[in-house]
Amino acid sequence: MADWLDTADNRSRSRAFAALEDATAATDYATAMSAAQSLITGGDDPGAGGLGMLARRLGEGIEPVASVTDLSVYDRYNTGTATGTVSVKKVGA
């Protein structure tokens, strides 16, 4: 956690401390820190919103199940016709 905090910008660091405080209040410090470390190890920002939920799950003994999600069901929505451009109309100009 300390290494992540050292490299985080002020806003991210502030959010992480707030999330850690909330997670600690919901569980305990050790569980909150374990959840934060788990998120950081997975490449996630501990202040992005998942810390409290993960800490509560860990505190209740409910380990998140690691799984691979198959997103191929969404391939049908990728028609290949999108150009990647968006038309924006200015209002009042």
A tleap script that builds the chain and sets N, CA, C and O, in Angstrom:
source leaprc.protein.ff14SB
mol = sequence {
  NMET ALA ASP TRP LEU ASP THR ALA ASP ASN
  ARG SER ARG SER ARG ALA PHE ALA ALA LEU
  GLU ASP ALA THR ALA ALA THR ASP TYR ALA
  THR ALA MET SER ALA ALA GLN SER LEU ILE
  THR GLY GLY ASP ASP PRO GLY ALA GLY GLY
  LEU GLY MET LEU ALA ARG ARG LEU GLY GLU
  GLY ILE GLU PRO VAL ALA SER VAL THR ASP
  LEU SER VAL TYR ASP ARG TYR ASN THR GLY
  THR ALA THR GLY THR VAL SER VAL LYS LYS
  VAL GLY CALA
}
set mol.1.N position { 0.834 -1.181 0.000 }
set mol.1.CA position { 0.000 0.000 0.000 }
set mol.1.C position { 0.882 1.248 0.000 }
set mol.1.O position { 0.599 2.211 -0.713 }
set mol.2.N position { 1.933 1.232 0.788 }
set mol.2.CA position { 2.805 2.402 0.880 }
set mol.2.C position { 3.430 2.731 -0.471 }
set mol.2.O position { 3.509 3.899 -0.852 }
set mol.3.N position { 3.871 1.707 -1.194 }
set mol.3.CA position { 4.466 1.949 -2.515 }
set mol.3.C position { 3.445 2.548 -3.472 }
set mol.3.O position { 3.774 3.446 -4.248 }
set mol.4.N position { 2.212 2.059 -3.423 }
set mol.4.CA position { 1.168 2.604 -4.289 }
set mol.4.C position { 0.896 4.061 -3.926 }
set mol.4.O position { 0.778 4.915 -4.804 }
set mol.5.N position { 0.796 4.339 -2.628 }
set mol.5.CA position { 0.532 5.710 -2.178 }
set mol.5.C position { 1.650 6.665 -2.594 }
set mol.5.O position { 1.390 7.823 -2.922 }
set mol.6.N position { 2.883 6.183 -2.582 }
set mol.6.CA position { 4.019 7.025 -2.971 }
set mol.6.C position { 3.948 7.451 -4.427 }
set mol.6.O position { 4.445 8.520 -4.782 }
set mol.7.N position { 3.340 6.636 -5.271 }
set mol.7.CA position { 3.283 6.954 -6.696 }
set mol.7.C position { 1.959 7.577 -7.124 }
set mol.7.O position { 1.835 8.056 -8.251 }
set mol.8.N position { 0.964 7.575 -6.230 }
set mol.8.CA position { -0.367 8.095 -6.571 }
set mol.8.C position { -0.376 9.621 -6.554 }
set mol.8.O position { 0.375 10.254 -5.811 }
set mol.9.N position { -1.239 10.197 -7.384 }
set mol.9.CA position { -1.413 11.645 -7.342 }
set mol.9.C position { -2.252 12.013 -6.117 }
set mol.9.O position { -2.833 11.136 -5.477 }
set mol.10.N position { -2.318 13.291 -5.793 }
set mol.10.CA position { -3.008 13.742 -4.577 }
set mol.10.C position { -4.468 13.302 -4.522 }
set mol.10.O position { -4.946 12.861 -3.476 }
set mol.11.N position { -5.168 13.418 -5.633 }
set mol.11.CA position { -6.581 13.046 -5.665 }
set mol.11.C position { -6.774 11.558 -5.406 }
set mol.11.O position { -7.630 11.169 -4.611 }
set mol.12.N position { -5.984 10.726 -6.073 }
set mol.12.CA position { -6.081 9.274 -5.900 }
set mol.12.C position { -5.712 8.876 -4.480 }
set mol.12.O position { -6.351 8.009 -3.884 }
set mol.13.N position { -4.679 9.511 -3.941 }
set mol.13.CA position { -4.255 9.213 -2.578 }
set mol.13.C position { -5.357 9.582 -1.576 }
set mol.13.O position { -5.619 8.832 -0.636 }
set mol.14.N position { -5.995 10.728 -1.777 }
set mol.14.CA position { -7.075 11.172 -0.905 }
set mol.14.C position { -8.257 10.203 -0.959 }
set mol.14.O position { -8.818 9.839 0.075 }
set mol.15.N position { -8.629 9.789 -2.173 }
set mol.15.CA position { -9.731 8.828 -2.320 }
set mol.15.C position { -9.401 7.498 -1.656 }
set mol.15.O position { -10.264 6.877 -1.036 }
set mol.16.N position { -8.157 7.062 -1.784 }
set mol.16.CA position { -7.739 5.792 -1.193 }
set mol.16.C position { -7.804 5.857 0.334 }
set mol.16.O position { -8.259 4.910 0.975 }
set mol.17.N position { -7.353 6.966 0.916 }
set mol.17.CA position { -7.426 7.100 2.370 }
set mol.17.C position { -8.874 7.131 2.851 }
set mol.17.O position { -9.193 6.537 3.881 }
set mol.18.N position { -9.741 7.805 2.130 }
set mol.18.CA position { -11.163 7.844 2.501 }
set mol.18.C position { -11.776 6.454 2.402 }
set mol.18.O position { -12.527 6.043 3.287 }
set mol.19.N position { -11.464 5.730 1.334 }
set mol.19.CA position { -11.983 4.374 1.153 }
set mol.19.C position { -11.441 3.442 2.227 }
set mol.19.O position { -12.160 2.578 2.729 }
set mol.20.N position { -10.169 3.619 2.579 }
set mol.20.CA position { -9.560 2.794 3.621 }
set mol.20.C position { -10.216 3.070 4.976 }
set mol.20.O position { -10.451 2.144 5.752 }
set mol.21.N position { -10.508 4.329 5.259 }
set mol.21.CA position { -11.191 4.681 6.505 }
set mol.21.C position { -12.577 4.042 6.571 }
set mol.21.O position { -12.958 3.483 7.600 }
set mol.22.N position { -13.325 4.125 5.481 }
set mol.22.CA position { -14.663 3.524 5.442 }
set mol.22.C position { -14.598 2.009 5.576 }
set mol.22.O position { -15.400 1.412 6.294 }
set mol.23.N position { -13.648 1.385 4.889 }
set mol.23.CA position { -13.507 -0.074 4.951 }
set mol.23.C position { -13.081 -0.519 6.342 }
set mol.23.O position { -13.515 -1.567 6.818 }
set mol.24.N position { -12.239 0.267 6.993 }
set mol.24.CA position { -11.805 -0.050 8.355 }
set mol.24.C position { -12.976 0.039 9.323 }
set mol.24.O position { -13.107 -0.794 10.220 }
set mol.25.N position { -13.827 1.043 9.147 }
set mol.25.CA position { -15.006 1.193 10.007 }
set mol.25.C position { -15.976 0.028 9.810 }
set mol.25.O position { -16.630 -0.400 10.761 }
set mol.26.N position { -16.071 -0.488 8.581 }
set mol.26.CA position { -16.993 -1.588 8.280 }
set mol.26.C position { -16.456 -2.939 8.727 }
set mol.26.O position { -17.230 -3.852 9.014 }
set mol.27.N position { -15.136 -3.071 8.786 }
set mol.27.CA position { -14.530 -4.356 9.160 }
set mol.27.C position { -13.513 -4.113 10.270 }
set mol.27.O position { -13.887 -3.908 11.425 }
set mol.28.N position { -12.258 -4.135 9.931 }
set mol.28.CA position { -11.162 -3.773 10.834 }
set mol.28.C position { -9.969 -3.381 9.972 }
set mol.28.O position { -9.976 -3.582 8.758 }
set mol.29.N position { -8.953 -2.823 10.606 }
set mol.29.CA position { -7.810 -2.295 9.854 }
set mol.29.C position { -7.104 -3.379 9.042 }
set mol.29.O position { -6.796 -3.176 7.868 }
set mol.30.N position { -6.849 -4.526 9.663 }
set mol.30.CA position { -6.127 -5.595 8.970 }
set mol.30.C position { -6.888 -6.084 7.743 }
set mol.30.O position { -6.289 -6.325 6.695 }
set mol.31.N position { -8.182 -6.228 7.866 }
set mol.31.CA position { -8.999 -6.683 6.740 }
set mol.31.C position { -9.036 -5.636 5.641 }
set mol.31.O position { -8.940 -5.964 4.458 }
set mol.32.N position { -9.177 -4.370 6.033 }
set mol.32.CA position { -9.185 -3.288 5.045 }
set mol.32.C position { -7.858 -3.209 4.303 }
set mol.32.O position { -7.833 -3.013 3.088 }
set mol.33.N position { -6.768 -3.359 5.021 }
set mol.33.CA position { -5.450 -3.320 4.375 }
set mol.33.C position { -5.249 -4.531 3.465 }
set mol.33.O position { -4.650 -4.414 2.396 }
set mol.34.N position { -5.746 -5.685 3.885 }
set mol.34.CA position { -5.652 -6.884 3.051 }
set mol.34.C position { -6.430 -6.689 1.750 }
set mol.34.O position { -5.970 -7.075 0.676 }
set mol.35.N position { -7.607 -6.088 1.863 }
set mol.35.CA position { -8.416 -5.818 0.673 }
set mol.35.C position { -7.715 -4.809 -0.237 }
set mol.35.O position { -7.694 -4.978 -1.456 }
set mol.36.N position { -7.146 -3.769 0.353 }
set mol.36.CA position { -6.427 -2.762 -0.443 }
set mol.36.C position { -5.257 -3.398 -1.177 }
set mol.36.O position { -5.045 -3.136 -2.361 }
set mol.37.N position { -4.501 -4.231 -0.476 }
set mol.37.CA position { -3.354 -4.894 -1.100 }
set mol.37.C position { -3.803 -5.818 -2.224 }
set mol.37.O position { -3.140 -5.912 -3.257 }
set mol.38.N position { -4.910 -6.489 -2.026 }
set mol.38.CA position { -5.439 -7.372 -3.064 }
set mol.38.C position { -5.810 -6.574 -4.317 }
set mol.38.O position { -5.520 -6.996 -5.436 }
set mol.39.N position { -6.445 -5.434 -4.122 }
set mol.39.CA position { -6.807 -4.589 -5.270 }
set mol.39.C position { -5.573 -4.070 -5.987 }
set mol.39.O position { -5.500 -4.097 -7.216 }
set mol.40.N position { -4.603 -3.597 -5.216 }
set mol.40.CA position { -3.374 -3.059 -5.807 }
set mol.40.C position { -2.636 -4.144 -6.578 }
set mol.40.O position { -2.148 -3.900 -7.681 }
set mol.41.N position { -2.552 -5.332 -6.009 }
set mol.41.CA position { -1.880 -6.451 -6.676 }
set mol.41.C position { -2.563 -6.781 -8.000 }
set mol.41.O position { -1.903 -7.165 -8.966 }
set mol.42.N position { -3.874 -6.631 -8.042 }
set mol.42.CA position { -4.628 -6.890 -9.270 }
set mol.42.C position { -4.599 -5.738 -10.253 }
set mol.42.O position { -5.193 -5.823 -11.328 }
set mol.43.N position { -3.910 -4.654 -9.895 }
set mol.43.CA position { -3.786 -3.516 -10.806 }
set mol.43.C position { -4.903 -2.500 -10.672 }
set mol.43.O position { -5.049 -1.627 -11.527 }
set mol.44.N position { -5.702 -2.599 -9.604 }
set mol.44.CA position { -6.821 -1.676 -9.409 }
set mol.44.C position { -6.466 -0.572 -8.433 }
set mol.44.O position { -5.555 -0.716 -7.618 }
set mol.45.N position { -7.187 0.522 -8.523 }
set mol.45.CA position { -7.035 1.665 -7.639 }
set mol.45.C position { -7.859 1.391 -6.377 }
set mol.45.O position { -9.071 1.202 -6.479 }
set mol.46.N position { -7.243 1.364 -5.194 }
set mol.46.CA position { -8.008 1.061 -3.980 }
set mol.46.C position { -9.025 2.138 -3.615 }
set mol.46.O position { -9.894 1.897 -2.778 }
set mol.47.N position { -8.936 3.304 -4.215 }
set mol.47.CA position { -9.889 4.363 -3.931 }
set mol.47.C position { -10.999 4.462 -4.950 }
set mol.47.O position { -11.804 5.392 -4.897 }
set mol.48.N position { -11.062 3.520 -5.880 }
set mol.48.CA position { -12.020 3.607 -6.980 }
set mol.48.C position { -13.403 3.073 -6.644 }
set mol.48.O position { -14.296 3.130 -7.490 }
set mol.49.N position { -13.609 2.558 -5.445 }
set mol.49.CA position { -14.950 2.140 -5.068 }
set mol.49.C position { -15.108 0.694 -4.671 }
set mol.49.O position { -16.144 0.351 -4.101 }
set mol.50.N position { -14.169 -0.164 -4.926 }
set mol.50.CA position { -14.331 -1.569 -4.610 }
set mol.50.C position { -13.756 -1.992 -3.277 }
set mol.50.O position { -13.960 -3.129 -2.850 }
set mol.51.N position { -13.041 -1.100 -2.610 }
set mol.51.CA position { -12.343 -1.473 -1.378 }
set mol.51.C position { -13.298 -1.891 -0.269 }
set mol.51.O position { -13.094 -2.927 0.364 }
set mol.52.N position { -14.325 -1.109 -0.028 }
set mol.52.CA position { -15.263 -1.430 1.041 }
set mol.52.C position { -15.962 -2.750 0.821 }
set mol.52.O position { -16.093 -3.551 1.746 }
set mol.53.N position { -16.410 -2.982 -0.391 }
set mol.53.CA position { -17.106 -4.226 -0.707 }
set mol.53.C position { -16.179 -5.428 -0.525 }
set mol.53.O position { -16.571 -6.436 0.061 }
set mol.54.N position { -14.956 -5.317 -1.026 }
set mol.54.CA position { -14.014 -6.426 -0.891 }
set mol.54.C position { -13.662 -6.652 0.570 }
set mol.54.O position { -13.578 -7.799 1.009 }
set mol.55.N position { -13.457 -5.587 1.332 }
set mol.55.CA position { -13.132 -5.739 2.759 }
set mol.55.C position { -14.267 -6.432 3.505 }
set mol.55.O position { -14.020 -7.301 4.340 }
set mol.56.N position { -15.502 -6.056 3.210 }
set mol.56.CA position { -16.637 -6.718 3.872 }
set mol.56.C position { -16.709 -8.195 3.497 }
set mol.56.O position { -16.987 -9.041 4.347 }
set mol.57.N position { -16.460 -8.499 2.238 }
set mol.57.CA position { -16.487 -9.913 1.814 }
set mol.57.C position { -15.385 -10.699 2.509 }
set mol.57.O position { -15.608 -11.815 2.979 }
set mol.58.N position { -14.197 -10.113 2.572 }
set mol.58.CA position { -13.096 -10.795 3.251 }
set mol.58.C position { -13.400 -10.948 4.739 }
set mol.58.O position { -13.110 -11.986 5.334 }
set mol.59.N position { -13.984 -9.911 5.337 }
set mol.59.CA position { -14.335 -9.960 6.752 }
set mol.59.C position { -15.369 -11.026 7.076 }
set mol.59.O position { -15.375 -11.579 8.176 }
set mol.60.N position { -16.229 -11.311 6.134 }
set mol.60.CA position { -17.257 -12.337 6.313 }
set mol.60.C position { -16.769 -13.719 5.877 }
set mol.60.O position { -17.507 -14.701 5.955 }
set mol.61.N position { -15.524 -13.782 5.419 }
set mol.61.CA position { -14.970 -15.054 4.990 }
set mol.61.C position { -15.404 -15.483 3.609 }
set mol.61.O position { -15.288 -16.656 3.251 }
set mol.62.N position { -15.903 -14.539 2.828 }
set mol.62.CA position { -16.349 -14.849 1.466 }
set mol.62.C position { -15.270 -14.390 0.498 }
set mol.62.O position { -15.222 -13.221 0.115 }
set mol.63.N position { -14.424 -15.300 0.114 }
set mol.63.CA position { -13.355 -14.976 -0.826 }
set mol.63.C position { -13.925 -14.786 -2.216 }
set mol.63.O position { -14.720 -15.607 -2.675 }
set mol.64.N position { -13.534 -13.716 -2.895 }
set mol.64.CA position { -13.976 -13.562 -4.290 }
set mol.64.C position { -13.426 -14.705 -5.147 }
set mol.64.O position { -12.265 -15.091 -5.016 }
set mol.65.N position { -14.249 -15.219 -5.994 }
set mol.65.CA position { -13.853 -16.316 -6.866 }
set mol.65.C position { -13.171 -15.743 -8.098 }
set mol.65.O position { -13.745 -14.934 -8.827 }
set mol.66.N position { -11.950 -16.172 -8.313 }
set mol.66.CA position { -11.225 -15.739 -9.506 }
set mol.66.C position { -11.780 -16.504 -10.695 }
set mol.66.O position { -11.846 -17.734 -10.684 }
set mol.67.N position { -12.175 -15.769 -11.712 }
set mol.67.CA position { -12.719 -16.436 -12.884 }
set mol.67.C position { -12.384 -15.628 -14.123 }
set mol.67.O position { -12.067 -14.440 -14.057 }
set mol.68.N position { -12.464 -16.292 -15.221 }
set mol.68.CA position { -12.267 -15.643 -16.503 }
set mol.68.C position { -13.640 -15.441 -17.113 }
set mol.68.O position { -14.408 -16.392 -17.259 }
set mol.69.N position { -13.943 -14.227 -17.463 }
set mol.69.CA position { -15.247 -13.923 -18.031 }
set mol.69.C position { -15.186 -14.013 -19.545 }
set mol.69.O position { -14.316 -13.413 -20.176 }
set mol.70.N position { -16.093 -14.747 -20.112 }
set mol.70.CA position { -16.165 -14.895 -21.559 }
set mol.70.C position { -17.032 -13.773 -22.121 }
set mol.70.O position { -18.252 -13.779 -21.951 }
set mol.71.N position { -16.410 -12.825 -22.781 }
set mol.71.CA position { -17.122 -11.681 -23.353 }
set mol.71.C position { -17.491 -11.893 -24.823 }
set mol.71.O position { -17.958 -10.969 -25.490 }
set mol.72.N position { -17.282 -13.108 -25.323 }
set mol.72.CA position { -17.560 -13.357 -26.737 }
set mol.72.C position { -19.039 -13.184 -27.079 }
set mol.72.O position { -19.383 -12.980 -28.244 }
set mol.73.N position { -19.917 -13.262 -26.075 }
set mol.73.CA position { -21.342 -13.065 -26.331 }
set mol.73.C position { -21.610 -11.660 -26.879 }
set mol.73.O position { -22.613 -11.446 -27.561 }
set mol.74.N position { -20.728 -10.709 -26.589 }
set mol.74.CA position { -20.906 -9.337 -27.061 }
set mol.74.C position { -20.333 -9.107 -28.457 }
set mol.74.O position { -20.495 -8.024 -29.018 }
set mol.75.N position { -19.668 -10.110 -29.022 }
set mol.75.CA position { -19.098 -9.982 -30.358 }
set mol.75.C position { -20.154 -9.654 -31.408 }
set mol.75.O position { -19.851 -8.996 -32.404 }
set mol.76.N position { -21.375 -10.100 -31.199 }
set mol.76.CA position { -22.424 -9.839 -32.191 }
set mol.76.C position { -22.753 -8.355 -32.296 }
set mol.76.O position { -23.305 -7.913 -33.304 }
set mol.77.N position { -22.421 -7.584 -31.268 }
set mol.77.CA position { -22.678 -6.144 -31.314 }
set mol.77.C position { -21.592 -5.387 -32.064 }
set mol.77.O position { -21.782 -4.224 -32.421 }
set mol.78.N position { -20.482 -6.017 -32.299 }
set mol.78.CA position { -19.386 -5.416 -33.041 }
set mol.78.C position { -19.585 -5.726 -34.516 }
set mol.78.O position { -19.146 -6.766 -35.007 }
set mol.79.N position { -20.252 -4.813 -35.222 }
set mol.79.CA position { -20.603 -5.063 -36.620 }
set mol.79.C position { -19.516 -4.660 -37.589 }
set mol.79.O position { -19.568 -5.003 -38.770 }
set mol.80.N position { -18.531 -3.934 -37.095 }
set mol.80.CA position { -17.448 -3.506 -37.979 }
set mol.80.C position { -17.807 -2.297 -38.818 }
set mol.80.O position { -17.010 -1.879 -39.657 }
set mol.81.N position { -18.994 -1.717 -38.616 }
set mol.81.CA position { -19.404 -0.567 -39.409 }
set mol.81.C position { -19.140 0.752 -38.702 }
set mol.81.O position { -19.286 1.807 -39.319 }
set mol.82.N position { -18.763 0.730 -37.450 }
set mol.82.CA position { -18.497 1.969 -36.715 }
set mol.82.C position { -17.218 2.615 -37.239 }
set mol.82.O position { -16.226 1.934 -37.498 }
set mol.83.N position { -17.254 3.918 -37.388 }
set mol.83.CA position { -16.094 4.625 -37.912 }
set mol.83.C position { -15.254 5.233 -36.808 }
set mol.83.O position { -14.128 5.665 -37.053 }
set mol.84.N position { -15.781 5.271 -35.603 }
set mol.84.CA position { -15.019 5.834 -34.504 }
set mol.84.C position { -15.105 7.343 -34.418 }
set mol.84.O position { -14.364 7.954 -33.648 }
set mol.85.N position { -15.985 7.960 -35.183 }
set mol.85.CA position { -16.129 9.412 -35.132 }
set mol.85.C position { -17.492 9.760 -34.565 }
set mol.85.O position { -18.455 9.003 -34.687 }
set mol.86.N position { -17.543 10.917 -33.949 }
set mol.86.CA position { -18.778 11.390 -33.357 }
set mol.86.C position { -19.042 12.794 -33.882 }
set mol.86.O position { -18.137 13.628 -33.921 }
set mol.87.N position { -20.257 13.049 -34.276 }
set mol.87.CA position { -20.639 14.379 -34.740 }
set mol.87.C position { -21.230 15.142 -33.563 }
set mol.87.O position { -22.138 14.655 -32.890 }
set mol.88.N position { -20.707 16.349 -33.315 }
set mol.88.CA position { -21.179 17.158 -32.203 }
set mol.88.C position { -21.701 18.473 -32.760 }
set mol.88.O position { -21.023 19.144 -33.539 }
set mol.89.N position { -22.903 18.830 -32.357 }
set mol.89.CA position { -23.515 20.066 -32.809 }
set mol.89.C position { -23.421 21.076 -31.672 }
set mol.89.O position { -23.853 20.800 -30.552 }
set mol.90.N position { -22.854 22.246 -31.963 }
set mol.90.CA position { -22.774 23.303 -30.959 }
set mol.90.C position { -24.127 23.979 -30.821 }
set mol.90.O position { -24.790 24.284 -31.812 }
set mol.91.N position { -24.521 24.204 -29.588 }
set mol.91.CA position { -25.789 24.850 -29.316 }
set mol.91.C position { -25.513 26.326 -29.056 }
set mol.91.O position { -24.651 26.667 -28.245 }
set mol.92.N position { -26.233 27.187 -29.733 }
set mol.92.CA position { -26.114 28.630 -29.520 }
set mol.92.C position { -24.917 29.265 -30.190 }
set mol.92.O position { -24.592 30.412 -29.884 }
set mol.93.N position { -24.262 28.581 -31.074 }
set mol.93.CA position { -23.098 29.174 -31.724 }
set mol.93.C position { -23.392 29.502 -33.173 }
set mol.93.O position { -22.522 30.011 -33.880 }
savepdb mol mol.pdb
quit
